[in-house]
């Protein structure tokens, strides 16, 4: 059996004052959509925390915010049309999303981010939409 390519990524759990998490709806190349927290792959030489801070700036327009490690997992993930073995670390950010700058909006367009929405754990448990990670609602209840 062929070993899958390895990928490392940081994900952001941005919680607002009502304990709702921000998720992005992404479109895959095959036109299917899914919801996932902001975040992305590590660049060369980056730590998971450094990547989380960079992703907060790129995808949320939030710089200099504290991030707190929450959990990690390894999962098979389709990335740019290929199945990879992805090791993910999740980081917590408390706060409100600022108005998105043109730079952040352009980044969303490049990354096929269609929309964003705040979700409660209860909404995540009852949706028929595809949400990653699958255990997000239960993990949110632990925070």
N, C-alpha and C positions, 0 to 999 in steps of 0.2 A: 504494500500500500504506500502510495506517494505521500510524503510529508508536506503539509500545507505551508505556504510562505508565512512568515511571522510579521505581525504588525503590532505596534504599541500605540495606545491612544489615551488621551485624558478627556474626561467628560465633566460637565459642569451642572450641578444641581442648584439652580437659582431659585430660592424660595422667597416669596413676598410675605408681607405681614399676616396674610390669611393662610399661610402654609401651602400655597399653591406653587407648583413647579412649572417653570417655563420649558416648553418643548417646541421643537421645529418640525414642520412637516416637510419631508424631503421627497423628491421624485427620482426614482431609479431610471436607468437607461431604458428599461422595458415599460416605462410609464407607470408602474406601480408606485404607491406612496406609503410612507411610514412616518411615525412620530419618534423623535429621539431628543435627548438633551443636547445642548450645544457642546461642541468639542471636536477634536480631531487628532490626527496622528502626530507623533513626536517628530521633530526635525532633528537632524544630525547633532549629537552632543547634548540635546536637551534632556532634562529630568522630567518626570511626570508633572511635578509642580510648576516648573518653568513653562511647560506646554499649556497647562491649565491657565496660567496668567496670560500667555500670548493669545490663547483662544478667547479668553474673556474680552480682550481688547479687540480682536478681529471680528468676532461674531456678535458681541454684545455692546461694544463701545465703552467698556468699563475698564479703566486702568487704575492700578494701584490699590485694588480691592484685596482684602485678605481672603485666602482660600484655605479650607480645612479639609484634610483627607477624610473620606467617609468609608469607602470599601473598594475592593478590586475584584475582578472576575476575568476569566478567559472564556472566549466564545468563538465559534466559527462565524464569520461575517463576510458578506459579499461586498467587496470594495472595488469600485471601478470595473465591475463585471467579473471579478475573480474571487473565488473563495479563499479567505485567509484565516489564519489562527490569530485572533486579536486579543492581546492582554490590555485590559482597560482599568484605569484608576479613576474613581469618582471623587470630585471635590465639591464642597458646599460653599455657596456664596449667599449671604443674606442681603436683600435689598430690592430696590425697584429698578426696573430697566429704564435707562435714560432714553430720550428721544434718539432714534437712530440717525446717524450722520449719513451723508451721501456715500462715504467710504464704506461704511458697514452695509448699507443697502446694496452697493455694488458687489461686495463680497457674498452676500446672500444670493444674489442672482447667479454669480459664478458657481456657487456650490449647489445650485438647484434647490434652494430653500424656498418653498412656496408660501408658507405662512408660519406664524407663531401663535401659540395659545398657552394660557395658564390652565393647569389641571389640578384638581384635588385628587387625593388618593382614591376616594369613592368613585369619581368619574373615570379614573384609569381602570378600576376593577370592572366597571360596567360597559366600557366601550367595545365596539366590534372592530374599531380601527386597529391596525398593527402598530404596536408600541414597543420600542426597545429601550432599556432591557426589559424583558418580560416580567421580571420580579420588581419593577420599579415601585408599584403601589405598596408592596410589603416593606420595601426598603425605606420608603418615605415615612411610614408609620413608626419606624425605629428612630428617626431623627428627633 
